[in-house]
Amino acid sequence: MKLSNQYPSLKGKTVFVSGGGSGIGASLVEAFFQQGTNVAFVDIQQAPAEELVARLRSENPDQTAGLNFYHCDLTEIDQLRATIEQAAQDLGPISVLVNNAANDTRHDFREVTPEQWDKCTAVNLRHQFFAAQAVYPFMKELGGGSIINLGSMSWHAGQGGMPGYTSSKAAIEGLTRGLARDMGPDHIRVNTLVPGWVMTEKQLTHWVTDEALKDIERGQSINDRLMPEHISAMALFLASDDSSMCTAQNFIVDGGWI
Ligand SMILES: NC(=O)c1ccc[n+]([C@@H]2O[C@H](COP(=O)([O-])OP(=O)(O)OC[C@H]3O[C@@H](n4cnc5c(N)ncnc54)[C@H](O)[C@@H]3O)[C@@H](O)[C@H]2O)c1
């Protein structure tokens, strides 16, 4: 699916996308790059990230915007902070942050240890706060910005089998509203983008069974496949000046899961 909208306010800005090497993140990187936004993205997967950069450069030969991949493990907050500083030096002050990276591994609540719990929240929640903290000075200096935190419909829909993940995703909605209050006076908007069940390659390989497809058919009001581009389309809107009075909200893109 090719996105058709152009947002002039995104041209020439710099966006920082976490977990941009694959899945929804790769679609976000592509969508922003095609807007003429300078894109800095981080991931722990080197090969797919480099392939993405090569593909986007060859498919968009006229695009002059910057596109940089940085290898960074977001669970290491010092690395994350240093990478955000480097990205801003390379591509210009960051005015859009998309906190996208996560890892939805399943875990049995009976067996989770305190160490596993901390690891789970480190990859699903903690970096979102510290990335927001690190981009704040740039956004303040620029007179505004947009922070988009990726949440999840999973816990809204009462999904079990991954309490560390669902707790993190629930906390992100609280984080969004708290930061929106704190940063609002600086015209920095903070929203949660809440995807439903998105048919990324990883989801299709790991979790989408025939039974799951039946659940999707039952759950979604619009029975089409939800794709990464549907999420990116909302992210572009939330990043652009067209959503200038939208903050502290959840924006749900789930095909109407009821
Ligand atoms: N796909 C879905 O159905 C779905 C549903 C609801 C919410 N979401 C949310 O959308 C976002 C993207 O989901 P996705 O399905 O594309 O996820 P994904 O697991 O397919 O991709 C996440 C990316 O983050 C990267 N990453 C993981 N750990 C990292 C680390 N420590 N440091 C740096 N990068 C790391 C991965 O390498 C990967 O490229 C997540 O926040 C997820 O919770 C997805």
The ligand as an SDF file (V2000), in Angstrom:
LIG
                    3D

 44 48  0  0  0  0  0  0  0  0999 V2000
    2.6370   -5.9050   14.8820 N   0  0  0  0  0  0  0  0  0  0  0  0
    1.5730   -5.8050   15.6480 C   0  0  0  0  0  0  0  0  0  0  0  0
    0.5910   -6.5100   15.4580 O   0  0  0  0  0  0  0  0  0  0  0  0
    1.5100   -4.7920   16.7730 C   0  0  0  0  0  0  0  0  0  0  0  0
    0.3350   -4.7200   17.5030 C   0  0  0  0  0  0  0  0  0  0  0  0
    0.2320   -3.7860   18.5250 C   0  0  0  0  0  0  0  0  0  0  0  0
    1.3020   -2.9690   18.8130 C   0  0  0  0  0  0  0  0  0  0  0  0
    2.4410   -3.0660   18.0850 N   0  0  0  0  0  0  0  0  0  0  0  0
    3.5430   -2.1640   18.4560 C   0  0  0  0  0  0  0  0  0  0  0  0
    4.0790   -1.5270   17.3080 O   0  0  0  0  0  0  0  0  0  0  0  0
    5.4890   -1.3860   17.4490 C   0  0  0  0  0  0  0  0  0  0  0  0
    6.2030   -2.0780   16.2970 C   0  0  0  0  0  0  0  0  0  0  0  0
    5.7630   -3.4060   16.2550 O   0  0  0  0  0  0  0  0  0  0  0  0
    6.3600   -4.4640   15.2370 P   0  0  0  0  0  0  0  0  0  0  0  0
    5.3340   -5.5360   15.1550 O   0  0  0  0  0  0  0  0  0  0  0  0
    6.8590   -3.8150   14.0210 O   0  0  0  0  0  0  0  0  0  0  0  0
    7.5810   -5.0280   16.1080 O   0  0  0  0  0  0  0  0  0  0  0  0
    8.7930   -5.9560   15.6330 P   0  0  0  0  0  0  0  0  0  0  0  0
    9.1510   -6.8220   16.7800 O   0  0  0  0  0  0  0  0  0  0  0  0
    8.4600   -6.6140   14.3470 O   0  0  0  0  0  0  0  0  0  0  0  0
    9.9400   -4.8820   15.3660 O   0  0  0  0  0  0  0  0  0  0  0  0
   10.4850   -4.1480   16.4050 C   0  0  0  0  0  0  0  0  0  0  0  0
   11.8390   -3.6160   15.9700 C   0  0  0  0  0  0  0  0  0  0  0  0
   12.5070   -3.1660   17.1420 O   0  0  0  0  0  0  0  0  0  0  0  0
   13.8210   -3.6930   17.1300 C   0  0  0  0  0  0  0  0  0  0  0  0
   14.3240   -3.8790   18.4850 N   0  0  0  0  0  0  0  0  0  0  0  0
   13.9450   -4.8370   19.3790 C   0  0  0  0  0  0  0  0  0  0  0  0
   14.6710   -4.7380   20.4940 N   0  0  0  0  0  0  0  0  0  0  0  0
   15.5360   -3.7110   20.3210 C   0  0  0  0  0  0  0  0  0  0  0  0
   16.5600   -3.1280   21.1200 C   0  0  0  0  0  0  0  0  0  0  0  0
   16.8570   -3.6060   22.3250 N   0  0  0  0  0  0  0  0  0  0  0  0
   17.2390   -2.0730   20.6200 N   0  0  0  0  0  0  0  0  0  0  0  0
   16.9680   -1.5920   19.3910 C   0  0  0  0  0  0  0  0  0  0  0  0
   16.0090   -2.1030   18.5830 N   0  0  0  0  0  0  0  0  0  0  0  0
   15.3160   -3.1560   19.0430 C   0  0  0  0  0  0  0  0  0  0  0  0
   13.7170   -5.0200   16.4040 C   0  0  0  0  0  0  0  0  0  0  0  0
   14.9700   -5.4570   15.9230 O   0  0  0  0  0  0  0  0  0  0  0  0
   12.7130   -4.6870   15.3150 C   0  0  0  0  0  0  0  0  0  0  0  0
   13.3460   -4.1820   14.1520 O   0  0  0  0  0  0  0  0  0  0  0  0
    5.8370   -1.9850   18.8100 C   0  0  0  0  0  0  0  0  0  0  0  0
    5.8770   -0.9640   19.7680 O   0  0  0  0  0  0  0  0  0  0  0  0
    4.6950   -2.9310   19.0840 C   0  0  0  0  0  0  0  0  0  0  0  0
    4.5020   -3.1480   20.4480 O   0  0  0  0  0  0  0  0  0  0  0  0
    2.5800   -3.9710   17.0800 C   0  0  0  0  0  0  0  0  0  0  0  0
  1  2  1  0
  2  3  2  0
  2  4  1  0
  4  5  1  0
  4 44  2  0
  5  6  2  0
  6  7  1  0
  7  8  2  0
  8  9  1  0
  8 44  1  0
  9 10  1  0
  9 42  1  0
 10 11  1  0
 11 12  1  0
 11 40  1  0
 12 13  1  0
 13 14  1  0
 14 15  2  0
 14 16  1  0
 14 17  1  0
 17 18  1  0
 18 19  2  0
 18 20  1  0
 18 21  1  0
 21 22  1  0
 22 23  1  0
 23 24  1  0
 23 38  1  0
 24 25  1  0
 25 26  1  0
 25 36  1  0
 26 27  1  0
 26 35  1  0
 27 28  2  0
 28 29  1  0
 29 30  1  0
 29 35  2  0
 30 31  1  0
 30 32  2  0
 32 33  1  0
 33 34  2  0
 34 35  1  0
 36 37  1  0
 36 38  1  0
 38 39  1  0
 40 41  1  0
 40 42  1  0
 42 43  1  0
M  CHG  2   8   1  16  -1
M  END
$$$$
